[in-house]
Amino acid sequence: MSEFHPQTAIVLAVFFIVYLGMILGGLPRLHLDRTGVALLGAIAIVGFEVMTPEQAAQSIHLPTILLLFSFMVISAQMRLGGFYDAVTRRIAALPLGSMGLMGVIIAVSALLSAVFSNDIVCLAMAPVLAEVCLRRRVDPIPFLLGLACASNIGSAATLIGNPQNMLIGEVLRLPFAAYLWQALPPVAAGLLALWALLAWPLRRPAAPASPAQLQALQTEATPLDRWQTAKGLIVALALVAIFLFTDWPRDVAALVGAGLLLLSQRFHSSKVMGLIDWELLILFMGLFVVNHALELTGLTQQAVAWLAAQGIDLSQPLALFIATLGLSNLVSNVPAVMLLLPAAEGAHAGATLALVSTMAGNLLIVGSIANIIVVDAARRCGIEIDWRRHARTGVPVTVLTLAITALWVARL
């Protein structure tokens, strides 16, 4: 196909337009977000007959899609059961000072994000956290930023904590337990660094919430359904045990677990399906098609070989570390990982890609969907977190956690 220059030009044009959309968050003057751009890119690949519909379907990595979908179902079950709401309110009720409260929030959100989707954790916890902080007369912004950063850092601990880690684990066939032990030390150290950065300024009390803010915080609490929550927790913990101690394919095991949760007398399947992030699934599928089309041209391999000839060998830890950091903040972490996976070689590659792409997400608001979710939730509560305020926390957190990660990866 590399000799068929008209199609190669088409693939290049589609690829650059799609990744321009990833950088900008959409295309100028068009009502398209990243998902819409990726979907249109995949349609263009099929429409220009670069690939047949069957070939495009085969280019989608189905195990990753199934694993991602299954954990979305599990997270939806926990959300409908009121689990996240109840956890946040009980944390807020603890007789702790601001520094202690920050520590508990960081630890709990990181732990939950390591098992459930970090995006879902932030979506469910951020509005409740904003409310309880204002009622306790503490500045909600450091706690909301702590939630976002901790959920990103904590999600790096496992191969199910976020979408890019699921992709890396499935494509590279990484053992779940081996990755967990590799990732835990830098994740734990990163969480401690996050707490140290955020907790010290909390000694001064914040001004009381304004009546307008309190009125905006009148959100309806989701009542805790102990049985439905227990079902979700049992399935999630059983899956973690299966991943740790058996060779059962993760996508199949997770799909069975999701199926069991759909057998419910309380929650209609439409409610669960309504909480699935279909846009993220479509984004994945669109990028799979576009990236595979580029790979078929041979240009990807040529680019990797050219970089190696210039002394930039992506199979080496340092080069892969820098490339992952740069691309994650340019096009976002999921597209960056998709671009770099074909060049990922060696025992260090999986851990480097997963840890760096996730830690880099804290740098800017647009670096992670979890950041955007928290900022949007804060705005609805009358709390403004602009890019400058986020950067004052995100930049030092990212520098520290990436430094810790670099030292750890160098040992692998």
ZIPE-V460509 format. One record per backbone hydrogen bond with DSSP energy under -0.5 kcal/mol. NH is the residue of the N-H (numbers start at 1). CO is the residue of the C=O. E is the energy in kcal/mol with one decimal. If there is no record, write none. Layout:
[[NH & CO & E] [NH & CO & E]]
This chain:
[[4 & 1 & -1.4] [5 & 3 & -1.7] [8 & 4 & -2.1] [9 & 5 & -2.7] [10 & 6 & -1.9] [11 & 7 & -2.8] [12 & 8 & -2.5] [13 & 9 & -2.4] [14 & 10 & -2.7] [15 & 11 & -3.0] [16 & 12 & -2.6] [17 & 13 & -2.2] [18 & 14 & -2.7] [19 & 15 & -2.5] [20 & 16 & -1.8] [21 & 17 & -2.0] [22 & 18 & -1.5] [23 & 19 & -1.9] [24 & 20 & -2.7] [25 & 21 & -1.6] [26 & 21 & -0.8] [27 & 32 & -0.8] [30 & 27 & -1.8] [32 & 30 & -2.2] [37 & 33 & -2.3] [38 & 34 & -2.4] [39 & 35 & -2.5] [40 & 36 & -2.5] [41 & 37 & -2.2] [42 & 38 & -2.1] [43 & 39 & -2.3] [44 & 40 & -2.5] [45 & 41 & -2.1] [46 & 42 & -1.8] [47 & 43 & -3.4] [48 & 44 & -2.6] [49 & 46 & -1.5] [50 & 45 & -2.1] [51 & 45 & -1.2] [56 & 52 & -2.7] [57 & 53 & -2.3] [58 & 54 & -2.1] [59 & 55 & -1.3] [60 & 56 & -0.6] [60 & 57 & -1.0] [62 & 60 & -1.4] [64 & 61 & -0.6] [65 & 61 & -1.6] [66 & 62 & -2.8] [67 & 63 & -2.3] [68 & 64 & -2.5] [69 & 65 & -2.6] [70 & 66 & -2.5] [71 & 67 & -2.0] [72 & 68 & -1.5] [73 & 69 & -1.9] [74 & 70 & -1.9] [75 & 71 & -2.4] [76 & 72 & -2.2] [77 & 73 & -2.1] [78 & 74 & -1.9] [79 & 75 & -2.3] [80 & 76 & -2.7] [81 & 77 & -1.8] [82 & 79 & -1.4] [83 & 78 & -2.1] [86 & 82 & -2.3] [87 & 83 & -2.6] [88 & 84 & -2.3] [89 & 85 & -2.2] [90 & 86 & -2.2] [91 & 87 & -2.2] [92 & 88 & -2.2] [93 & 89 & -1.3] [94 & 91 & -1.4] [96 & 94 & -2.4] [101 & 97 & -2.8] [102 & 98 & -2.4] [103 & 99 & -1.8] [104 & 100 & -2.1] [105 & 101 & -2.5] [106 & 102 & -2.5] [107 & 103 & -2.3] [108 & 104 & -3.0] [109 & 105 & -2.5] [110 & 106 & -2.0] [111 & 107 & -2.3] [112 & 108 & -2.8] [113 & 109 & -2.1] [114 & 110 & -1.3] [115 & 111 & -0.7] [115 & 112 & -0.9] [116 & 112 & -3.5] [118 & 161 & -1.2] [121 & 117 & -2.2] [122 & 118 & -2.1] [123 & 119 & -2.6] [124 & 120 & -2.3] [125 & 121 & -2.3] [126 & 122 & -2.3] [129 & 125 & -2.7] [130 & 126 & -2.4] [131 & 127 & -1.8] [132 & 128 & -2.4] [133 & 129 & -2.1] [134 & 130 & -2.0] [135 & 131 & -2.1] [136 & 132 & -1.6] [137 & 134 & -1.0] [138 & 133 & -2.5] [143 & 139 & -0.7] [144 & 140 & -2.6] [145 & 141 & -2.7] [146 & 142 & -2.2] [147 & 143 & -2.2] [148 & 144 & -2.3] [149 & 145 & -2.9] [150 & 146 & -2.6] [151 & 147 & -2.2] [152 & 148 & -1.8] [153 & 149 & -2.8] [154 & 150 & -3.3] [155 & 151 & -1.7] [156 & 152 & -0.7] [156 & 153 & -1.2] [157 & 154 & -1.8] [158 & 155 & -0.8] [161 & 158 & -0.7] [166 & 162 & -1.9] [167 & 163 & -2.2] [168 & 164 & -2.5] [169 & 165 & -2.8] [170 & 166 & -2.3] [171 & 167 & -2.7] [172 & 168 & -2.4] [173 & 169 & -0.5] [174 & 169 & -1.5] [179 & 175 & -2.1] [180 & 176 & -2.2] [181 & 177 & -2.2] [182 & 178 & -1.6] [183 & 179 & -2.6] [184 & 180 & -2.2] [185 & 181 & -0.6] [187 & 183 & -2.1] [188 & 184 & -3.0] [189 & 185 & -2.5] [190 & 186 & -2.2] [191 & 187 & -2.2] [192 & 188 & -1.9] [193 & 189 & -2.2] [194 & 190 & -2.3] [195 & 191 & -2.3] [196 & 192 & -2.4] [197 & 193 & -2.0] [198 & 194 & -2.0] [199 & 195 & -2.9] [200 & 196 & -0.9] [202 & 199 & -1.7] [203 & 200 & -0.9] [204 & 201 & -0.8] [206 & 137 & -1.4] [209 & 134 & -0.7] [214 & 210 & -2.4] [215 & 211 & -2.2] [216 & 212 & -1.9] [217 & 213 & -1.0] [218 & 215 & -1.3] [219 & 217 & -2.9] [223 & 221 & -0.6] [225 & 81 & -3.0] [226 & 224 & -0.8] [229 & 225 & -2.6] [230 & 226 & -2.5] [231 & 227 & -2.4] [232 & 228 & -2.0] [233 & 229 & -2.6] [234 & 230 & -2.8] [235 & 231 & -2.3] [236 & 232 & -2.5] [237 & 233 & -2.9] [238 & 234 & -2.4] [239 & 235 & -2.3] [240 & 236 & -2.2] [241 & 237 & -2.2] [242 & 238 & -2.4] [243 & 239 & -2.9] [244 & 240 & -2.2] [245 & 241 & -2.5] [246 & 242 & -1.9] [253 & 249 & -2.6] [254 & 250 & -2.6] [255 & 251 & -1.9] [256 & 252 & -2.2] [257 & 253 & -2.2] [258 & 254 & -2.6] [259 & 255 & -2.2] [260 & 256 & -2.1] [261 & 257 & -1.6] [262 & 258 & -1.6] [263 & 259 & -0.7] [263 & 260 & -0.7] [264 & 262 & -1.8] [268 & 266 & -0.6] [271 & 268 & -1.3] [272 & 268 & -1.3] [273 & 269 & -3.0] [274 & 270 & -1.7] [275 & 271 & -0.5] [275 & 272 & -1.5] [276 & 273 & -1.2] [278 & 276 & -1.9] [281 & 277 & -1.6] [282 & 278 & -2.5] [283 & 279 & -2.5] [284 & 280 & -2.3] [285 & 281 & -2.2] [286 & 282 & -2.9] [287 & 283 & -2.4] [288 & 284 & -2.4] [289 & 285 & -1.8] [290 & 286 & -2.3] [291 & 287 & -2.8] [292 & 288 & -2.1] [293 & 289 & -2.1] [294 & 290 & -1.8] [295 & 291 & -2.2] [296 & 292 & -2.1] [297 & 293 & -0.8] [297 & 294 & -0.8] [298 & 294 & -0.5] [298 & 295 & -1.4] [299 & 294 & -0.7] [300 & 294 & -0.6] [302 & 298 & -1.9] [303 & 299 & -2.6] [304 & 300 & -2.3] [305 & 301 & -2.3] [306 & 302 & -2.4] [307 & 303 & -2.4] [308 & 304 & -2.1] [309 & 305 & -2.0] [310 & 306 & -1.3] [311 & 308 & -1.5] [312 & 307 & -3.1] [313 & 311 & -0.8] [314 & 312 & -0.8] [316 & 313 & -2.3] [320 & 316 & -2.3] [321 & 317 & -2.6] [322 & 318 & -2.5] [323 & 319 & -2.5] [324 & 320 & -2.5] [325 & 321 & -2.3] [326 & 322 & -2.6] [327 & 323 & -2.6] [328 & 324 & -2.1] [329 & 325 & -1.3] [330 & 326 & -0.8] [331 & 327 & -3.0] [332 & 327 & -0.6] [332 & 328 & -0.7] [333 & 367 & -0.6] [336 & 332 & -1.9] [337 & 333 & -2.4] [338 & 334 & -2.1] [339 & 335 & -2.0] [340 & 336 & -1.9] [341 & 337 & -2.1] [342 & 338 & -0.5] [343 & 340 & -1.3] [344 & 340 & -0.5] [344 & 341 & -1.6] [345 & 343 & -0.7] [349 & 346 & -1.0] [350 & 346 & -0.5] [352 & 348 & -2.5] [353 & 349 & -2.7] [354 & 350 & -2.5] [355 & 351 & -2.7] [356 & 352 & -2.3] [357 & 353 & -1.9] [358 & 354 & -1.3] [359 & 355 & -2.8] [360 & 356 & -2.5] [361 & 358 & -1.1] [362 & 359 & -1.6] [363 & 360 & -1.6] [367 & 364 & -1.4] [368 & 365 & -1.0] [372 & 368 & -1.6] [373 & 369 & -2.5] [374 & 370 & -2.1] [375 & 371 & -2.5] [376 & 372 & -2.5] [377 & 373 & -2.4] [378 & 374 & -2.5] [379 & 375 & -2.1] [380 & 376 & -1.9] [381 & 377 & -0.8] [381 & 378 & -0.8] [382 & 379 & -1.9] [383 & 378 & -2.8] [384 & 382 & -0.5] [385 & 383 & -0.5] [390 & 386 & -2.4] [391 & 387 & -2.4] [392 & 388 & -1.8] [393 & 389 & -0.7] [393 & 390 & -1.1] [394 & 390 & -4.1] [395 & 391 & -2.3] [396 & 391 & -0.5] [397 & 393 & -2.1] [398 & 394 & -2.5] [399 & 395 & -2.6] [400 & 396 & -2.5] [401 & 397 & -2.7] [402 & 398 & -2.5] [403 & 399 & -2.0] [404 & 400 & -2.4] [405 & 401 & -2.4] [406 & 402 & -2.9] [407 & 403 & -2.2] [408 & 404 & -2.0] [409 & 405 & -3.3] [410 & 406 & -2.0] [411 & 408 & -1.3] [412 & 408 & -0.5] [412 & 409 & -1.3]]
